[in-house]
Every structure is written in C-alpha cells, then in structure tokens.
C-alpha cells in the first residue's frame, strides 16, 4: 500500500502513510482545494469553512419564482405508507449477515464535518425507538468535528426485540480544521479492522502496532463491510473540484480492499421547499435530482449508489415519510453489505475464507 500511495499523486494532493509528525511535507498550491488530503491529514480550506458559517444564517430553503421545482411523478418508486415502513423495519431488524462467522454487519459512515453522520445514526435509532432520541451525540460547531474517536452503534430493535444485525460506525469528520483530521492511513486501518473501539484519532499519532488495543490480526468480524459516504446537499455547489479528486482517490483505495461504497445525500429538505414541507416529495424534486447528479460527479459514482436522507434535527415527534426515507437508506446500505459477504464467500466447499 505504501508503494501505491507514493505513486498515485495528483495536483494538490499527496497520499501517504504517515510515520510521525516530522514526516509532514506541506503541499504547495497557490489555490488550495476545498478539501486537501496530505500524508498528515484531511483539511478544509478557510473558504469552505466560511461557506459553512454562512449556511448558519439560512433559516428556510428558498424557492425561485416561476421555476418548476416539482415533477408530477416520482423518479424513484417509493411507497409512503405505514405498511411500507413496517416492511422496511422488519427487513432491517431481521437482517443477519450471510456469513455464518459474522453476527453483525459493520458500516462506516465517512464524510466531512457536519455532513450528518451522527445525526443519521440517532435518526435511524429513533425510528426503532418510536420517538426522536439522540443516541449519537451531535455537536453544534460548524468548523470542527464533535466526534473524535471510533464509536460503534448497534442499532437496537423495537422494545422487546433483539438488536438488529447492523452496526453503524461513527468517526471523526474529514477535514477537522487546518491542523487536525483523519489521515488516509487511519481510515484504511479502521476499514481493515486494526483500530480498537474508542480509539481517539490524532494526525500526529497514526494508528500502528504501538497503539493501545491495536488489533494485529483482525478477523472478518472486526472489519468494515461497507462504507457510506455522507454528502451535505447544501455544500455540493460550493465544493472545489479538488474535493472530488480527494474522494475519488480515497474510493480507489477502499475499493482495493474489496469494500463496496454507497453515498447518502443529507439535508435534502434544506435545498427544496417542497421536500421541506413534505418529505414524500423528495423523488419529485428537480433540485434534489440535480444535486444528486452533482454528488455522483463529485464522488465519481453512479447515482444508483446514492440515496437522499433527511435526519431528525429539531423535531420532537416522528414523521412517517421521514421514517420511510431513513429506512430505505438503511435497506440500500444492507444490499451492498450483502455483496461484500458474497464476494468473500468461498468459491468451493470446504475452502478457507481469505481476504
């Protein structure tokens, strides 16, 4: 991996596996990209941070007079009914990995600061709790990540039911300021299963054999089985093209590990007034569809891998349509988790599983 990381370079980016803080070499670029991945850390430029601060002032999505923002029919077929919600809840709660040696599917949520990772975890758990709860703590800072360590959340079933077979893993946001953030090395270490639960990340102390609790020989149970990129719909248009280059190169490294990836487009209610009024309009929204296409271009993936979500934020009560959208996203993720286990399945009876 070190060899590849040294060979694969693009303008303004330097992928590497840091050994110590002294190995950091600044990237010289007169116009830094919105997100810079160096051998030390991901960083978001001050321009993107300023854009993020401006979003704080926005109270409601603004429509353009005379502009058609809503289609007559959905461009993806979704049933917004109580029956569909129950069906999705049953599918998620009864899910178990197809690999007999793995009891829970581990999904890593990966994205910039305030892209909605922790909120998604809390929102999904809220659906099963029957009320809005904040299981994964969510911060209020617009420039720094509230989550600093690896935290795994087993999605609990409804009252009286067993836990689901799904674990959502929360991690520090990409680009946590100018001097701190996740390194490529640490991200890949998490996916490979080397990083212990609760490990606090620091760009000056990359994960290694000397790390407390380091898993030297991770089993399939320790690994990440799918990566879900979290993309903020509000910030797609303001992203520098270098931001996309970073994601695309990161995706290449993850793909080489045999891990499938999907993307969740968050805050869709804040870019479309019709969706803000009624979440069931999300697949009739032209602005959401256009933003999803932009997200696909940014990530270098087909829009068939991308689904929109609306997390619970200020609400106190659940909403049927929001629940269906959240559960549909989880069901989408689980499809790609299954692909991972299918890819890992022995081709011949009696053969050993090697990854």
C-alpha positions, 0 to 999 in steps of 0.5 A: 500500500505504501508503494501505491500511495507514493505513486498515485499523486495528483495536483494538490494532493499527496497520499501517504502513510504517515510515520510521525509528525516530522514526516509532514511535507506541506503541499504547495498550491497557490489555490488550495482545494476545498478539501486537501488530503496530505500524508498528515491529514484531511483539511478544509480550506478557510473558504469552505469553512466560511461557506459553512458559517454562512449556511448558519444564517439560512433559516428556510430553503428558498424557492425561485419564482416561476421555476418548476421545482416539482415533477408530477411523478416520482423518479424513484418508486417509493411507497409512503405508507405505514405498511411500507415502513413496517416492511422496511423495519422488519427487513432491517431488524431481521437482517443477519449477515450471510456469513455464518462467522459474522453476527453483525454487519459493520458500516462506516459512515465517512464524510466531512464535518457536519455532513450528518453522520451522527445525526443519521445514526440517532435518526435511524435509532429513533425510528426503532425507538418510536420517538426522536432520541439522540443516541449519537451525540451531535455537536453544534460547531460548524468548523470542527468535528464533535466526534473524535474517536471510533464509536460503534452503534448497534442499532437496537430493535423495537422494545422487546426485540433483539438488536438488529444485525447492523452496526453503524460506525461513527468517526471523526469528520474529514477535514477537522480544521487546518491542523487536525483530521483523519489521515488516509492511513487511519481510515484504511486501518479502521476499514481493515479492522486494526483500530480498537473501539474508542480509539481517539484519532490524532494526525500526529499519532497514526494508528500502528502496532504501538497503539493501545488495543491495536488489533494485529490480526483482525478477523472478518468480524472486526472489519468494515463491510461497507462504507457510506459516504455522507454528502451535505446537499447544501455544500455540493455547489460550493465544493472545489473540484479538488474535493472530488479528486480527494474522494475519488482517490480515497474510493480507489483505495477502499475499493482495493480492499474489496469494500463496496461504497454507497453515498447518502445525500443529507439535508435534502429538505434544506435545498427544496421547499417542497421536500421541506414541507413534505418529505414524500416529495423528495423523488419529485424534486428537480433540485434534489435530482440535480444535486444528486447528479452533482454528488455522483460527479463529485464522488465519481459514482453512479447515482444508483449508489446514492440515496437522499436522507433527511435526519431528525434535527429539531423535531420532537415527534416522528414523521412517517415519510421521514421514517420511510426515507431513513429506512430505505437508506438503511435497506440500500446500505444492507444490499451492498453489505450483502455483496461484500459477504458474497464476494468473500464467500468461498468459491468451493466447499470446504475452502478457507475464507481469505481476504 
